Amino acid sequence: MEQIHLSVRQLVEFLLQTGSIDSRFTGFDRANEGARIHRRLQKQAGPGYEAEVYLKQEYTVEDVDYLVDGRADGIFTDEDGLTVVDEIKTVTTPTDQIHEDMNPVHWAQGQVYAAIYARQHGLDSIAVRLTYFQVDDEVVVDFRREFTARQLEDFVLDLLARYAPWAKRAAAWQVTRGEALQKLRFPFEEYRAGQYALAGAVYRTLRDKGRLLCQAPTGIGKTMSTLFPALKAMGEGCGERVFYLTARTTTRQAAEDALALLRKSQPDLALKSITLTAKDTICLLEKRECTPEACPYANGYYDRIRDALWQALDENEFTRAALEELARRFTICPFELGLDLSLWCDVIVGDYNYLFDPVVSLKRFFESGGDYLFLVDEAHNLPDRAREMHSASLLKSQVLEARKALGKGKSKLKTALGKLNDEFVELRRQCDEAESRTFFEKEARTGLNRVISRVTGPMEEWLTEHREGTAHDLILALYFELRGYLRVAERYDDHYVTQMAAFGTDVRISQLCLDPSAFLDQSFSSGRGAVLFSATLSPMDYYRDILGCAEARCAALPSPFPAENLGLFCAADVSTRYKDRQQSIEPVARYLYEMCRGRTGNYMAFFPSYSYLTQVLERFEELFPGVRTLVQQPGMDEQARKDFLDAFQPDATETLLGFGVMGGVFGEGVDLAGERLIGTAIVGVGLPQVNPRQEILRDYFEESRGSGFAYAYQYPGFNKVLQAAGRVIRTPKDKGVVLLIDSRFSRAEYRHLFPSHWAHCRWLYGPDQLADQLQGFWGML
């Protein structure tokens, strides 16, 4: 039997945690705040205090070999010469309610560390000090117990004996899984063009503990080409589990489909997989409220979870529907069930935030790292998502609304909110004196941060006493915003800038992460290896830099589809620059008409903004009223998006031209294969709109990389172009047209960004030339 590796925290929490989920204040992750407080207390303890002591010990209990490890917060020798193990916990429990037996799990952690230390140093007795730091009052309350080494040894052996059935089950599964993965076969008779090369590069990268950025065009089969070699690597001992991370629900479904195909092709495949779903989405209540009083699935969760897990592990596939069914059967929270089950699964499919977001990342895996394999789908989305995860904003109106909701009369919370509102009033005055009522600062607003931190304590007290009502909802929402803002303030460095912006009577302060590369690198370092892939990762050096993968290997695979199936044309005589927009409206409309006139079918045209789209649409309908049009509307809900896409049917008897926005919901991730879409026009080079934030991003990258315009505008814009163009050819049998409308595409700085399968682009200098070219293109097919 292979050795079972358990962290001290994992062992004691799994066996000893009881009671209910109570997430009144856990929307903000306290890990960063707790780490800061730990460092502060450790520093104050003096020179004889040894902080963050790594301990590990092997045990054999009931024929199970264990490796138990973790970091003790501190170890010191008291005035009587007795060794003391210090276990530090940050709590929001009111100071007068903190007592010695508040949480047995806390004592248990200290006891396991003490047992290991006493055993390794030959001590007959040792003490455990439990140190509570009350974060609002900043008060330290500590308790101390002395133990003999024999008592502690028996305590640990008893825990490991209780864990033995789980350990034996896990060890048996590791053997079964390993044997199955060694025999794993590719589920198709042959590889597609480029697929074998991609699979080989992924396997070698993960085997060798590296990172790989891969641009793999549509049609290669990226999901299976990355998942299959990752599982093969894991089967050969190169990886403990696979994390398949995505930006959208549709790509999570692709991963589930690939796993289902592997199981179908090899019915004896031993592989446990789980798809994690957002808490709000999977919640079984009409309105999520994670308290034992409001939620039967939270009430007594930890008393039922072990029985539920034991039975659930008879299954191998945990989709959202499977988790919901289990949750109802055992009356437990489906979201927390998914997190607990993930510890027993081989493949975990979920959103980017489970690895990269400092608030909601899976601390149970990534705090101490592991032999994990990361597969990051649609990686071109990650820079913006990472910036968002590491940024935070606050509005004056939120503060004022919360203060008003408290009603008349005085209170500690109302006073604290009033002081915070005064800070925002001063910010608004400063904004009013600035150009465009906005300005930036490189330094953090530490004074404001202190005022914010003084609000959260009274807010928690108020929320404890008032657990429902409109005011409660407002205060709770603001509490999460304040905690999130303070979390970003803890990480604020030269990758950040602070923006103050006023609009109307309101004012917003934002801590903006400009460069997430260091944070992403840190996240990737918590695993063995990472593969980041997308159909559009051009230029590779830019993405390698901005994704925190400076030393990563790069691969750009050619398109697997015949080049002659794509008619690629560029209207090089039209400028769509903002200053030329008015003059371009009619030429763009005429080019769109010639594209649609080439062959009856379904087309789409993508624009840089709604206003420009509207102007061209109006002129197009004036000139060519016989062509049916369809328009993407701002803020379309799921049903409206479905209705829009359903209009694009194969075997069209009349031409349909859909108008959409580049980078919007139809500009990527939409799969209109075959005759459902036979042509796309892309109007402009996709540059983000010029605004103060984009300009400060430009300034930052000009100063740090010497490539401000490229990093802030050109490269992100061209990715939108590539994504929109990729809607046309989806299968080897598809044939279609891509029409680029902008003279800038003909310039060297854009042509060098073209993928290799765009080498045959034809340059046009009038709609009549497009008509002639399309006659030849469609005539040859």
Secondary structure, DSSP 8 states (H G I E B T S, - for coil): ---EEEEHHHHHHHHH--S----SSTTS--HHHHHHHHHHHHHHT-TT-EEEEEEEEEEEETTEEEEEEEEEEEEEE-TTS-EEEEEEEEE-S-GGG--TTS-HHHHHHHHHHHHHHHHHHT-SEEEEEEEEEETTTTEEEEEEEEEEHHHHHHHHHHHHHHHHHHHHHHHHHHHHHHHHHHT---SSSS--TTHHHHHHHHHHHHHTT-EEEEE--TTS-HHHHHHHHHHHHHHTTS-SEEEEEESSHHHHHHHHHHHHHHHHH-TT----EEE---HHHH-SSSS---STTT-TTTTTHHHHHHHHHHHHTT-SEE-HHHHHHHHHHHT--HHHHHHHHHTT-SEEEEETHHHH-TTTS-HHHHSS--SEEEEETTGGGHHHHHHHHT-EEEEHHHHHHHHHHT-SS--HHHHHHHHHHHHHHHHHHHHHTSGGGEEEESS--HHHHHHHHHHHHHHHHHHHH--SSHHHHHHHHHHHHHHHHHHHHHH-STTEEEEEEEETTEEEEEEEES--HHHHHHHHTTSSEEEEEES---SHHHHHHHTT-TT-EEEE---SS-GGGEEEEEETT---SGGGHHHHHHHHHHHHHHHHHTSSSEEEEEES-HHHHHHHHHHHHHH-TTSEEEE--TT--HHHHHHHHHT--SS-SS-EEEEEETTSTTTSS----GGG--EEEEES-------HHHHHHHHHHHHHHS-HHIIIIIHHHHHHHHHHHTTS--STT--EEEEEE-GGGGSHHHHTTS-GGGTT-EEESSHHHHHHHHHHHHHH-
